[in-house]
Amino acid sequence: MSVIENVPVNTFRNYLNILNDSSSKDELKLKATQELSEHFEMIMQSPAYPSFLENSLKIFMRILQDGEPQFIQENTMQHIRKLILEMIHRLPITESLRQHVKTIITMMLKILKTDNEENVLVCLRIIIELHKHFRPSFNSEIQLFLGFVKEIYTSLPNHLTSIFETSNDVWVTDLKDLNLEALLSEAYSVRTIHVEKALDSNSQQQIYNLLPRGVLSLKVLQELPIIVVLMYQIYKNAVHQEVSEFIPLILTTINLQPTVTRRNSPQKEIYVEFMGAQIKTLSFLAYIVRIFQEVVIASSLSVTSGMLNLMKNCPKEAAHLRKELLIAARHIFATDLRQKFIPSIEQLFDEDLLIGKGVTLDSIRPLAYSTLADLAHHVRQSLNIDVLIKAVNLFSKNVHDESLAVGIQTMSCKLLLNLVDCLRHHSETEPQRSKALLSKLLKVFVKKFETIAKIQLPLIIQKCKGHSISGAIVNSSGNVSMSQINAPDLKDDISNIQVSASGSQWIYSVNVAEFRSLVKTLVGGVKTITWGFFNSKFQLTDTILASHEKIFGPEIVCSYIDLVYYAMEALDIYTINVNPNQQRTSGLISRSKEEKEVLEHFSGIFLMMHSQNFQEIFSTTINFLVERIYKNQSLQVIANSFLANPTTSPLFATVLVEYLLNKMEEMGSNLERSNLYLRLFKLVFGSVSLFPVENEQMLRPHLHKIVNRSMELALISEEPYNYFLLLRALFRSIGGGSHDLLYQEFLPLLPNLLEGLNRLQSGFHKQHMRDLFVELCLTVPVRLSSLLPYLPMLMDPLVSALNGSPTLISQI
């Protein structure tokens, strides 16, 4: 309060007295007003503030009431009036102000009709603040105000020509020569007055600004809708009818179109202000559209044409206007009115219309795309094939646009997968184009998996390890900023991938959760696309039909092969530990619910396929698939799913067992690989018990090789134990007396096998090895009757078992 002490309250009262003295000069009054304004916050903190408020408001109201509106911005009296209004606006919202609210609002409503643009804009802010905080009771002045706003809108079309054809500059030799009334009648924004008063050769030209009347000002027009909305919120029932009467005026306003010449005139500021007024008016409609939905729908053609014209005409320099336009459009699209945009929706897929051509508009691209996606999603069943093509083209591009946030890429994927069912409907009448679009969608999704697997995921992993890579800067907030990174610098084999719009630079922030959501959406998308292929009604010439199932051609099969390669790498996004307090173990227990669902959905893509295509894909990719399971054990869910499905089980088991037979030599040296191969062998053997009819035939031709190779390799390898574990897994899986086909196949192997195992269990080995040999002798998978000729060879194992552990005794 020391400052207040330096400037006594009496000083401020003196300033008020100067303002109140009609004999004081205007310059002195301005100085007094400036001092009051400068120390206004200080006055409000003073204990004398309530009495100051009472006195000051009386004087302020009198000056505003008695003083003439000024339209030359530089006039002393204009400065005084504006400062007074600004001080009223700065008054703290307190109970002491409440008793003055009605007086202030009455004065502000009067000034609206008579004063200049600058002062009216302050008045509007005062009206808004006082209504928001004090909510005065409804009175006739509110209706008069709404009527005043209606008059402004009603007269706007009559001014359209003069708005753009009136020159912004006025030249006079003396300010007194100015025909103020004539100029004000055609002033819609601030006009510049050049005074060429030649007093001597050294005199300089003087410049003044002519302020338009508030009732004609385009800037004021931009602020009126928000006040009408506020009035409706406060006095809903009382002003319902008045607000409904605005609808035809709104529709007329948004459909006003300046000519091309006017739009391209040098007075660009006027055009931007006019567009701003139109877009604010559309925002007004967006607010009330749900309340008056039936009335608006009845005039839907005016709404659609008006909005599209605004998008078309919005100047590229005015990014803020396009953003507001898109927000209004989003609100309108959220109502039943969106159905009325179906005939013209094709135009919205033109980015020049939707976003504009301005370079500075990139910041609003996400808003534009999400708004369009929302509309397309809700009306998708009504879109023709030509519009669907445009939608697929636009949002496919967005999926691969690295300048867009990951969330927008994910949203684009979701829209594309929602269009699959629409393409299925069109497949009856447009089979060729529908199939081509589904094929394109598949390629788009697979390509995105490639981008994630080869470019983005390595960077995310490096970032999460806290390392920098190829110029990537990892900061403390956990974001990785990529600056001037070329795709070929990261991987040699990804030069064909489009990295960004510029092709050479990435700048994005890593968010593991967002990338997981993207991968989940991509997996669901490919599954939906695959469903679309099988449920569409393409012509018979386009596909080969076998047992009413569709077989893919080579091009689509290649896409699915690529899917295996890239998606199974991209799924590593779930191995990243985003919570340092949690440890992800090497086993499968720690797998999240979301990861398990995604892996099951991924498996489901291939479970839908014709067996011929399934075998083609996994015969080609089995090496890679097993390699991926080795690096990420969670992916074993995929193999489990294939082996647990009656259709794919024998097919995948055949491919897998043939692969494993070629890898048997590695089981004797590489412990980690050996454990993986042993686990996969067990899966194959387990599938025989699950589907005996189908899978006995699968295993039968490989039985001899599995047994013989195991015995051979066990004798020459460094780690023979794994081969005997493999035999134990085989014997346990097919033992039990229910696999006659395999028992018959096993009989010729019995003499040599028992002889070999007997010899081994009689030799010098560690106890756990001896126990394993005994168990193998006692569990050979044949009928008991077939073992009778070999009883002498089983005597030693039986004795050993009886003298052994409870586990061995149970095998007898």
Protein Blocks (a to p, Z undefined) as FASTA:
>chain_A
ZZmmmmcfklmmmmmmmmmmmkbcfklmmmmmmmmmmmmmmmmmpmklmmmmmmmmmmmm
mmmmmpccdfbfklmklmmmmmmmmmmmmpccdfklmmmmmmmmmmmmmmmmmmcfklmm
mmmmmmmmmmmmnopaddfklmmmmmmmmmmmmmmmmmmmmmmmpcfbdcdfbfklpcfk
lmmmmccbdcdddddddfbfkbccddddddddfklpmklmmmmmmmmmmmmmmmmmmmmm
mmmmmmmmmmmmmmpccdfklmmpmklmlmmmmmmmmmmmmmmmmmmmmmmmmmmmmmmm
mmmmmmmmmmmmmcfklmmlmmmmmmmmmmmmmpmklmmmmmmmmmmmpmklmnopafkl
mmmmmmmmmmmmmmmmmmmmmpcfklmmmmmmmmmmmmmmmkbcfklmmmmmmmmmmmmm
mmmmmmmmmmmlmmmmmmmmmmmmmmmmmmmmmmmmmmmmmmmnopaeehiacdfkopac
dehiafklmpmklmmpcfblnopaccddddfklmmmmmmmmmmmmmmmmmmmmmpccdfk
lpcceehiacddfklmmmmmmmmmmmmmmmmmmmpcfblkbccdfblmlpcfklmmmmmm
mmmmmmmpcfklmmmmmmmmmmmmmmmmmmmmmlmmmmmmmmmpmklmmmmmmmmmmmmm
mmmmmmmmmmmlmmmmmmmmmmmmmmmmmmmmlmmmmmmmmmmmmmmmmmmmmmmmmblm
lmmmmmmmmmmmmgnolammlmmmmmmmmmmmmmmmmmmmmmccdfklmmmmmmmmmmcc
cdfklmmmmmmmmmmmmmmmmmmcfklmmmZZ
